[in-house]
Every structure is written in C-alpha cells, then in structure tokens.
C-alpha cells in the first residue's frame, strides 16, 4: 500500500510541475504567402525559467529556397515588435522532406514572426519576399 501511495505522490508532483508549462505553451499558425502557397506550419511559444519567451517554428511543405522564382539562398527568421525594425533571428533550414525547424529565445512578448527568402548573407533588414508570418500575442 505504501508503494502505491508513493507512486501517486510522485505522479501528482510531476503533473503539478508540468501543468504551468503546459498552460503557458501556445501554438500560433504560420500563414503562407502566394510565394509558397502549399507551405504550412506553426509557432510554439512558451516561457523559460527567466521569463523569456521560447519560440519554436515548425514548417512542412516549404520548398527549398533555391526552387523559388527567383531562387534564394536561405530562409531567414525575423522578429518584429510593433513600431520597431525587424531583428534577424537566424536561418530556417529545410530538409529533403520539405520540413524545417527553428528554435530560439527572446525577451519579446508581443511580436510578429516573419520568414523571408534571402539571397546571400543575412541582411540587416529583410530584402527578399516574405513567405510565412504569424503574430504572437501574450499576456
């Protein structure tokens, strides 16, 4: 009987620890532009122990940037707060199955996620066409 009670207490403790994280995690759909009409994806947003925003993009059916018209070299992820210039976060790589993942952490709470198709090195501001976007609104 003691073993069953101990297991229940451990299970309750694990659930109690996970519930706040699950309650905070939110999914936002990524909207594809006519440049990549078949692309689909979403942005998972959570919170780390320091109160920063954890962001993970997951996409599928996103063509390799070299197959776009005109061709591009990379997909770049940008975060843009209202009234501010976009900030480059890094590259979204697409595998041979046309799937991609990108993960980062930011101090921003309410912002737009924009993915552009870029040629050459990551520019200081978006220069290529926008292919995906989402608006993140947290409390």
C-alpha positions as CSV (number, residue, x, y, z in Angstrom):
1,X,0.0,0.0,0.0
2,X,2.9,2.4,0.8
3,X,4.4,1.8,-2.6
4,X,1.1,2.7,-4.4
5,X,0.8,5.9,-2.3
6,X,4.4,6.9,-3.1
7,X,3.8,6.4,-6.8
8,X,0.7,8.5,-6.6
9,X,2.6,11.3,-4.8
10,X,5.4,11.2,-7.4
11,X,2.9,11.3,-10.3
12,X,1.0,14.2,-8.6
13,X,4.3,16.1,-8.2
14,X,5.2,15.6,-11.8
15,X,1.8,16.7,-13.0
16,X,1.9,19.7,-10.7
17,X,5.3,20.8,-12.1
18,X,4.2,20.3,-15.8
19,X,0.8,22.0,-15.6
20,X,2.1,25.6,-15.5
21,X,4.3,24.9,-18.5
22,X,1.5,23.3,-20.5
23,X,-0.9,26.0,-19.6
24,X,1.5,28.7,-20.8
25,X,2.5,27.0,-24.1
26,X,0.6,28.3,-27.1
27,X,0.5,27.5,-30.8
28,X,0.2,30.2,-33.4
29,X,-0.4,29.2,-37.1
30,X,2.0,30.4,-39.7
31,X,0.3,32.0,-42.7
32,X,1.9,31.2,-46.1
33,X,2.1,33.9,-48.8
34,X,1.5,33.3,-52.5
35,X,5.3,32.7,-52.9
36,X,4.9,29.3,-51.1
37,X,1.1,28.6,-51.2
38,X,1.4,25.0,-50.1
39,X,3.6,25.7,-47.0
40,X,2.1,25.0,-43.6
41,X,3.4,25.5,-40.1
42,X,3.0,26.9,-36.6
43,X,4.9,28.7,-33.9
44,X,5.1,27.1,-30.4
45,X,5.6,29.8,-27.8
46,X,6.4,29.1,-24.1
47,X,8.3,30.7,-21.2
48,X,11.6,29.8,-19.7
49,X,12.6,29.9,-16.1
50,X,13.9,33.5,-16.5
51,X,10.6,34.8,-18.0
52,X,11.9,34.9,-21.6
53,X,9.8,33.7,-24.5
54,X,10.8,30.4,-26.0
55,X,9.9,30.2,-29.7
56,X,9.9,27.2,-32.0
57,X,8.8,27.3,-35.6
58,X,7.9,24.0,-37.3
59,X,7.1,24.0,-41.0
60,X,6.3,21.5,-43.7
61,X,5.8,21.6,-47.5
62,X,8.2,24.5,-47.6
63,X,10.1,24.3,-50.9
64,X,13.9,24.7,-50.8
65,X,14.7,28.3,-51.3
66,X,16.7,27.5,-54.4
67,X,13.5,26.3,-56.1
68,X,11.7,29.7,-55.7
69,X,11.3,32.1,-58.5
70,X,13.6,33.9,-58.4
71,X,15.8,31.5,-56.5
72,X,17.0,32.4,-53.0
73,X,19.8,31.0,-50.8
74,X,18.2,30.8,-47.4
75,X,15.1,31.4,-45.3
76,X,15.6,34.0,-42.6
77,X,13.5,34.3,-39.5
78,X,12.8,37.8,-38.2
79,X,11.0,39.1,-35.1
80,X,9.4,42.5,-35.3
81,X,7.8,44.4,-32.4
82,X,5.2,47.0,-33.4
83,X,6.8,50.2,-34.3
84,X,10.3,48.7,-34.5
85,X,12.6,47.4,-37.2
86,X,12.7,43.6,-37.7
87,X,15.5,41.7,-35.9
88,X,17.1,38.8,-37.7
89,X,17.0,35.6,-35.5
90,X,18.7,33.1,-37.8
91,X,18.2,30.8,-40.7
92,X,15.3,28.3,-41.1
93,X,16.8,25.2,-42.8
94,X,14.6,22.9,-44.9
95,X,15.4,19.2,-45.2
96,X,14.8,16.9,-48.2
97,X,11.3,16.2,-46.9
98,X,10.5,19.9,-47.1
99,X,10.3,20.2,-43.3
100,X,12.1,22.7,-41.2
101,X,12.5,23.6,-37.5
102,X,13.9,26.7,-35.9
103,X,14.2,27.4,-32.1
104,X,15.3,30.4,-30.2
105,X,14.6,32.5,-27.1
106,X,13.7,36.2,-27.0
107,X,12.8,38.9,-24.5
108,X,9.9,40.0,-26.7
109,X,6.3,39.2,-25.6
110,X,4.1,40.6,-28.4
111,X,5.7,40.5,-31.9
112,X,5.4,39.3,-35.5
113,X,7.4,36.3,-36.7
114,X,8.3,36.8,-40.4
115,X,10.2,34.4,-42.6
116,X,11.7,35.8,-45.8
117,X,13.6,34.2,-48.7
118,X,17.0,35.9,-48.9
119,X,19.9,35.8,-51.3
120,X,23.5,36.0,-50.0
121,X,24.3,36.6,-46.3
122,X,21.6,37.5,-43.8
123,X,20.9,41.2,-44.4
124,X,20.4,43.8,-41.7
125,X,16.8,44.2,-42.8
126,X,14.6,41.9,-44.9
127,X,15.2,42.3,-48.6
128,X,13.6,39.2,-50.0
129,X,10.0,38.2,-50.3
130,X,8.0,37.3,-47.2
131,X,7.0,33.6,-47.3
132,X,5.5,33.0,-43.8
133,X,4.2,35.1,-40.9
134,X,2.5,34.9,-37.6
135,X,1.5,37.4,-34.9
136,X,2.4,36.4,-31.3
137,X,0.3,38.0,-28.6
138,X,1.0,37.0,-25.0
139,X,-0.4,38.4,-21.8
